[in-house]
Amino acid sequence: MPPESVTPRTSSRTLRISGIVAAIIAVVIVATGITSRANNNEKLKQWTSEQAVPSVSIVTPTSESGGSSLELPGRFQAYARAPIYARVDGYLKNWKTDIGARVKSGQLLGEIETPDLDQQLLQARADLASAQANAALAETTAKRWQAMANTEAVSRQEVDDKTSDLLAKQAMVKAAEATVNRLLAMKGFARIVAPFDGTVTARNTDIGALINAGGDGTPLFEISDTRRLRLYVNVPQNYAGSIDRGTKAEIRVPEHAGKTYAAQIESTSGSVDVASGTTLVQLTVDNAAGELMPGGYANVALQLPSNANALSIPASALIFDRQGLRVATVTQDNKVLLKPITVLRDLGKTIELGSGLTANDRIIESPPDGLGDGDPVHVVTSAPESSKNQS
């Protein structure tokens, strides 16, 4: 066979083999790509499905063995407070104490000049002197007529008239004395004194000011006993049954951040205000150091008694919708089960339940929106209750 006829045949076979190999390689590449894309799609679907299942943290209900506290706002008032009004008309002669001064019972606060009262007192004394003189004359006359009655020189009727006149004159003396004593007592009110030991918390007058008697206007001074303070708190009706005399409380005030003061309930109103639905509670606070001020705001934490049978959960676990108040629990197969509950007490960060859960229920701490019965969830953590309480 000639060499030139072998070369074309060999080249044709080589090209055919090369084409077949190339086709096989192309098929393998295409098949590999399709398989890889299918695997990637399957992984993407699986990842998407996993991402669609919400991840939740769960807690279990706890019992508040050590009791709980109820935080409410309150207002301080002086334990005793006396606005002092004038009892006599006149002009303020002087004042001895200003606001913030500590005073003792009976200490002079100010004096009032009373020119009108002074004139009335002078006239009353003159009337008393006149009445005494008339009574003395009537007494002498009556004695003389009584002496002549035994001689039958005068009639019995005339003697009785003189005796009656004496009694009338003596009564006029007593009336004049009463008038003088009344005006002297009124004159005593020209000295304004403190009714008890305390602090001057207001002075609403000055030297030369016109003073009108009576309690309808502005008080001249105000004395407050601030060694102890009364603290008034409005407690919601559903907690009123847990609050009793002697209940302890802790108090915080804005001006002394980080410091607490002890107090206890002294009394309650024993009724519910129809406007606010609350019961007024009065606490007493020792203020010997003078750090607390009447009229000031306070944050009051009342110690509530513990209920061993009541369960508590975080407030963030509550779900409120058109079906009412519910809690999302997680079953053993990590499915959602919504349970209706009733709230016994709202303690702020925690809720004390009346019914609906057991101590073994696993509760979603912060349920995402849209959860329904039977929805799968992924439990990422089961927070220890001790850490929840610390937080």
LUMMAR-448215 format. One record per residue: x, y, z of N, C-alpha, C in turn; residue in three letters. Coordinates in steps of 0.1 Angstrom, whole numbers, plus 5000, padded with zeros to 4 digits. Example, Ala and Ser with C-alpha at 12.3 -4.5 7.8 and 13.67 -1.06 7.14 Angstrom:
BEGIN
513249435078512349555078513249675078ALA512849785071513749895071512950005079SER
END
This chain:
BEGIN
500949885000500050005000500950125000MET500650224992501450344991501350425004PRO502450485008502350565020501450685020PRO501250745008500350855008498850825010GLU498450695008497050645010496850615025SER497950585033497850545047497650675055VAL498250775052498250905060496850965061THR496150975050494751035052493850945060PRO493950815059493150725066493350735081ARG494650745085495050755099494550885104THR494650995097494251125102492751125104SER492051065095490551065096490150985109SER490850875112490550795124490850875136ARG491950945136492351025148491351135150THR490951195140489951305142488651245147LEU488251125143487051075147487151035162ARG488250975166488450945180488451075189ILE489151175184489251305191487851365193SER487051355182485651405183484851335194GLY485051195193484251115203484751145217ILE486051165220486551195233486051335237VAL486051425228485551565231484051565235ALA483351485227481951475230481651415244ALA482451305247482251245260482651345271ILE483751415269484151515279483051625281ILE482451665270481451765270480251715278ALA479851585275478751525282479051515297VAL480251475300480651465314480551605321VAL481051705314481051845320479551895322ILE478751865312477351905313476651835324VAL476851705325476251625335476751665349ALA478051695350478551735363477951875367THR477851965357477252095360475752085365GLY475051995357473651975361473451915375ILE474351815377474351755391474651845402THR475751925399476152025409475052135412SER474452175401473352275402472152215410ARG471852095407470752035414471052015429ALA472351975432472751965446472652105453ASN473152205445473152345451471652385454ASN470852355444469452395446468752325458ASN469152195460468652125471469152175484GLU470452215484471052275496470352405499LYS470152485489469452615490468052605496LEU467352505491466052475496466052435511LYS467052345514467152305527467552415537GLN468452505532468852625540467752715542TRP466952735531465852825532464752775541THR464552645541463552585550464052595564SER465352575566465852595580465752735585GLU465952835576465852975580464453015582GLN463552945576462052975578461652935592ALA462252845598461852795612462552895622VAL461652965629462253065639463053005650PRO464153065654464953025665464453095678SER464153025688463653085700464353035712VAL464353115723464853075736463753055745SER463852955754462752915762463152935777ILE462152955785462252955800461152875806VAL461252845819460152775826459552865837THR458352845840457752925851458452905864PRO458453005872459052995885458153035896THR458452995908457653045920458453145928SER457853255931458553365938458553325953GLU459553255957459653205971459953325981SER460653425976461053535985460153655985GLY458953635978458053755977458453845966GLY457753945963458054035953457654175958SER457954275949457754415953456954485942SER456154585947455354665938455854805938LEU456254855927456854995926455755095922GLU455655195929454655305927455155435930LEU454655545924455155675928454355725940PRO454955815948454355875960454856015962GLY454156085972454456215975454656235990ARG455656305994455956336008455056446013PHE454656436026454056546033454556556047GLN454656676053455056686066454156606076ALA454756556086453956466095452856556102TYR453256686105452256776111452556916104ALA451456976099451657106092450557196096ARG450957316100450057416105450257556098ALA449257586089449257726084448757826095PRO449457926098449158016109448558146103ILE447258176107446558296103446458386114TYR446158516111445958616121444658606128ALA444558626141443258636148442858776151ARG443758876148443459016151443759096139VAL443059206137443459306126444559396131ASP445259446121446359536124447459536113GLY448659576118449759586109450959496114TYR451659436106452759356111453859446116LEU454159426129455159506135456559456132LYS456759326133458059266130457859116128ASN458859046122458858906122460258856126TRP460258746133461458696140462158586133LYS461458506125461958386118461658386104THR462558336096462258326081462158176077ASP461958156064461758016060463057936062ILE462857806066464057726068464457726083GLY463957816091464357826105463657716113ALA464457656122463857556131463357636144ARG462157606148461557676159461057576169VAL460957626182460357546192458957586195LYS458157496202456857526205456757656214SER455957746210455757876217456757986213GLY457657956204458658056200457958166192GLN458458286194457858406188458258406173LEU457158416164457458426150457358566145LEU456358646151456158786146455158856156GLY455058986154454159066163453259156154GLU452059176158451159256151450759386160ILE450859496153450359616160448859626158GLU448059656169446659646169446059776175THR446059886168445560016173444060006176PRO443259946168441859936170441559856182ASP442259746183441959656195442459726208LEU443559806207443959876219442959976224ASP442260046215441260136218440060066224GLN439659956219438559876224438859826238GLN440159786241440559746254440459856264LEU440959976260440860096269439360126273LEU438560116262437060146265436560036274GLN436859916272436359806280436759816295ALA438059866297438459886310437759996317ARG437460106309436760216315435360176318ALA434760096310433360046313433359956325ASP434459876327434559796339434659876351LEU435459986351435660066362434360136366ALA433560176356432260246358431260146364SER431260016359430459916364430759886379ALA432059876382432459846395432059966405GLN432160086400431760196409430260196411ALA429460166401428060156402427660046412ASN428359936410428059816419428459846433ALA429559926436429859956449428860046456ALA428360146448427260236453426060156456LEU425660066447424459986448424559906461ALA425759856464425959766475425759846488GLU426359966488426160056500424760086502THR424060126492422660166493421860046498THR422059926492421259816496421459776511ALA422659796516422959766530422259866539LYS422159986535421460086543419960056543ARG419460026532417959996531417659876539TRP418559776538418359656546418359676561GLN419259776565419359806579418059886584ALA417459966575416260046579415059956578MET415159836572413959756571413459706584ALA414359696594414059646607413359756615ASN413459876611412859986619411460016613THR411059956602409859976596409660116590GLU410860186588410860316583410660316568ALA410960196561410860186547410060056545VAL409460046533408659926530409659816525SER409059696526409859576522410059576507ARG409159636499409259646485410459726481GLN410659836488411759926485413159856488GLU413159786499414359706502414659606491VAL413659536487413859436476414359506463ASP413859626460414259696448415759726449ASP416259776460417659816462418559686461LYS418059576467418859456466418959406452THR417859406444417859366430418759456422SER418759586425419659676417421059646420ASP421359606432422759556435423159436427LEU422259336427422559216419422759256404LEU421959346399422059386385423459446382ALA423859536392425059606390426259516391LYS426159416400427259316401427259226388GLN426159196382426159126369426859206358ALA426559336358427159426348428659436350MET429159426363430559416365431159286359VAL430559176361431059046355431059056340LYS429959116334429959126320431159216315ALA431359326322432459416318433859346320ALA433959266330435159186332435359086321GLU434259016317434358926306434858996293ALA434259116291434659186279436159216279THR436659266291438059296292438959176290VAL438559056296439258936295439258886280ASN438158906273438158866259439058946251ARG439059076253439959166245441459136249LEU441659106261443059076265443558946258LEU442558846257442958726250443158746235ALA442358836230442558876216443958946214MET444259036224445559106224446659006224LYS446458886231447558786231447858736218GLY446858736209447058686195447958776186PHE448158896192449058986185450558936184ALA450858836193452058766193451858636186ARG452458616174452358496166453458406171ILE453058286176453958186181453858056174VAL454857976175454857836168454057746177ALA453157666170452257576178452957446182PRO454057416176454857296179456257306174PHE457157216178458557216172458457176158ASP459157256150459157226135460057326128GLY459757336115460457426106459557516099THR459957646098459157746091459357716076VAL458257676070458257636055457657746046THR457057846053456557956045456358086053ALA456658206047456458336054455858426043ARG454558456045453858526034453558676038ASN454258736047454058866051455358936054THR455259076056456459146059456059266067ASP457059336072456859446082455959556075ILE454959596082454059706077452859656069GLY452859526067451759466059450459476067ALA449359506060447959506066447559366069LEU447159346081446759206086445259206088ILE444559116082443159096084442858956091ASN442058966102441858846109440958746101ALA441258616104440458516097441358416089GLY440758306085441558206078441158196064GLY440558296058440158286044441258336035ASP442258406040443258456031444558376031GLY445658436029446958366029447458356043THR447958246047448558236061449758316062PRO449958376074451158456076452458366076LEU452358256083453558166084452958016082PHE453857926079453557786079454557706086GLU454157636096455157546104454857406100ILE455957336098455857186094456857106103SER456356996108457156906115457756806105ASP459056826102459656736091460556636097THR460556616110461456516116460956376112ARG459656366110459056246103458156296092ARG458056216082457256256070456156146068LEU455056196062454056106057454256086042ARG454155966037454255936023452955876018LEU452355936009451055886004451255825990TYR450655705989450755625976449355575973VAL449055575960447855525955448055385949ASN447555285956447755145953446555085945VAL446855025933445754975925444854875933PRO443554865930442654785937443054635938GLN443554585927443954435928445054405937ASN445854505941446954485951446554525965TYR445354585967444954635980444854525990ALA444454405986444354295996445654246001GLY446754275993448054235998448754336006SER448154456008448854566015448154576029ILE448954576039448354576053449254666061ASP448754716073449454796082450754716086ARG451854796086453154736090453954676078GLY453354676066454154636054455354716052THR456454656049457754736047457854786033LYS458654886031458754946018460155016018ALA460755026006461955096003461655215994GLU462355325997462055445991463255505984ILE463155555972464255615965463755755960ARG464655855961464255985957465356035947VAL464956125937465856165927467056235932PRO466956315942468056395947469156325954GLU468856195958469856105964469855975957HIS470355985945470455865937471355755943ALA470855635942471555515948471355495963GLY470655585969470355565984468955525986LYS468655435995467355395998466955426013THR465655446015465155486028464155386032TYR464155346045463155246050461855316054ALA460755246052459455306056458455186058ALA457355216064456355106066454955176066GLN453955096062452655146061452055166075ILE451555286077450955326089449455306089GLU448755326078447355316077446955316062SER445755276059445155276046443755346047THR443255396035441955456036440855356037SER441055236034440055126035438955146025GLY439155216014438155236004438855255991SER438055245980438655265966438055395961VAL438955475955438555595949437955565935ASP436655605933435955565921436555635909VAL437255745910437855815899439155745894ALA439955695903441255635899441255485901SER440355425909440355285911441555235920GLY441955325929443055295938442655325952THR443455265961443355285976444555365981THR444155465989445255555994445855496006LEU447255486005448055426016448955526022VAL449055526035449955626042451055556048GLN452355596045453555536051454255646059LEU454955606069455755696077457255676075THR458055786074459455786071460155866081VAL461255806087462055886096462955986088ASP462856106092463656216085464456296094ASN464956236104465756306115466956376108ALA467556316098468656386091468256496082ALA466956516079466556626071466856616056GLY467056486051467456476037466256476028GLU465056446033463856436025462956566027LEU462356606017461556726017460056706015MET459256776023457756766021457456816007PRO456456746001456056785987456856715976GLY457956645980458856585971458256455965GLY458856415953458456285947459256175952TYR458756055953459455935957459055815950ALA459955725947459655595941459555495952ASN458355435954458155345966458055195961VAL458855115967458854965964458154895976ALA456954855975456254785986456554635985LEU456854585996457154435997455854365998GLN455554275988454354205987454554065993LEU453554005999453753866004453853765993PRO454653655995454853555985453653465984SER453453405972452353305970453053175964ASN453153075973453952955969453352885957ALA452052905955451352825944451352905931ASN451653035932451653115919452953095911ALA452753095898453853085889454153225883LEU455453255880455753375874456553355861SER456253445851456953435838457453575834ILE458353585825458753715820457553785813PRO457553915815456453995808456553985793ALA457753965788458053965773457353835767SER456953735775456453615770454953625766ALA454353735770452853745768452553775753LEU451453715748450953745735449453795737ILE449153915732447853965733447253995719PHE446253925716445653945703444153925704ASP443353915693441953905694441453785701ARG442253685703441853565710442153575725GLN442653695730442953715744444353705747GLY444653685760446053685765446453535765LEU447653515758448153375757449653375759ARG450153255760451553235761451953115751VAL453053135744453553035735454452935742ALA454052805742454852705748455452615737THR456452535740457052445730456952305735VAL456352215726456152075729457452005728THR457451875732458651785731459251775717GLN458351785707458851775693459051905687ASP459252015696459552145691458552205683ASN457252185686456152255680455452355689LYS454952455684454352565692452952525696VAL452652545709451352525715450952655723LEU449952725718449552845725448552815736LEU448752875748447952845760447352975765LYS446052975767445453095774445853105788PRO446053225794446453235808445553355814ILE445653355827445053465835446153525843THR446153655845447253735852446653765866VAL447453715876447153745890447653885894LEU448953915891449554045894450654075884ARG450654205880451654255870452754325879ASP453954265879454954315887456054385879LEU455654425867456554505858457354405849GLY458554365853459354275844458854135845LYS458154095855457553965856456053965858THR455353865854453953855856453653735864ILE452853755875452353645883451053585878GLU451053455874449853395868448853345878LEU447653355873446553295881446253155877GLY446353135864446052995858446552995844SER446652865838446952845824448252765822GLY449152765831450452695829450752605841LEU451752515838452252435848453752465850THR454352415860455752435863456652375853ALA456152275845457052205836456952255821ASN456052355819455852405806457152485801ASP457452465788458552535782458052655775ARG458352775779457752895774458752975765ILE458253025754459053105745459253245752ILE460453285754460653405762460153525755GLU460553535742460153655734459553595720SER458353565720457753495708457753595696PRO458153555684458153635672456653645667PRO456453745659455053765654454653655645ASP453353625645452853525635452953385639GLY453353355651453353215656451953165657LEU451853035653450552965654450652825660GLY449652765664449652635669450252535659ASP451152455663451752355654452952405646GLY453252535647454452585639455752525645ASP456652475637457952425642458852545646PRO459652525656460652625661461952555664VAL462952635664464352575667464752635680HIS464952555690465352605703466852625704VAL467252745705468652775705469252775719VAL468452805729468952805743467852785752THR468152735764467152725775467752805786SER467352935787467953025797467752975811ALA468752965819468552925833467753035840PRO466852995849465953085855466653175865GLU467753125871468553205880469053335873SER469553305860470053425853468953515849SER467753465847466653555843466353645855LYS466353585867465953665879467053765881ASN468253735879469353835881469253945871GLN468853915859468654015849467454105851SER
END
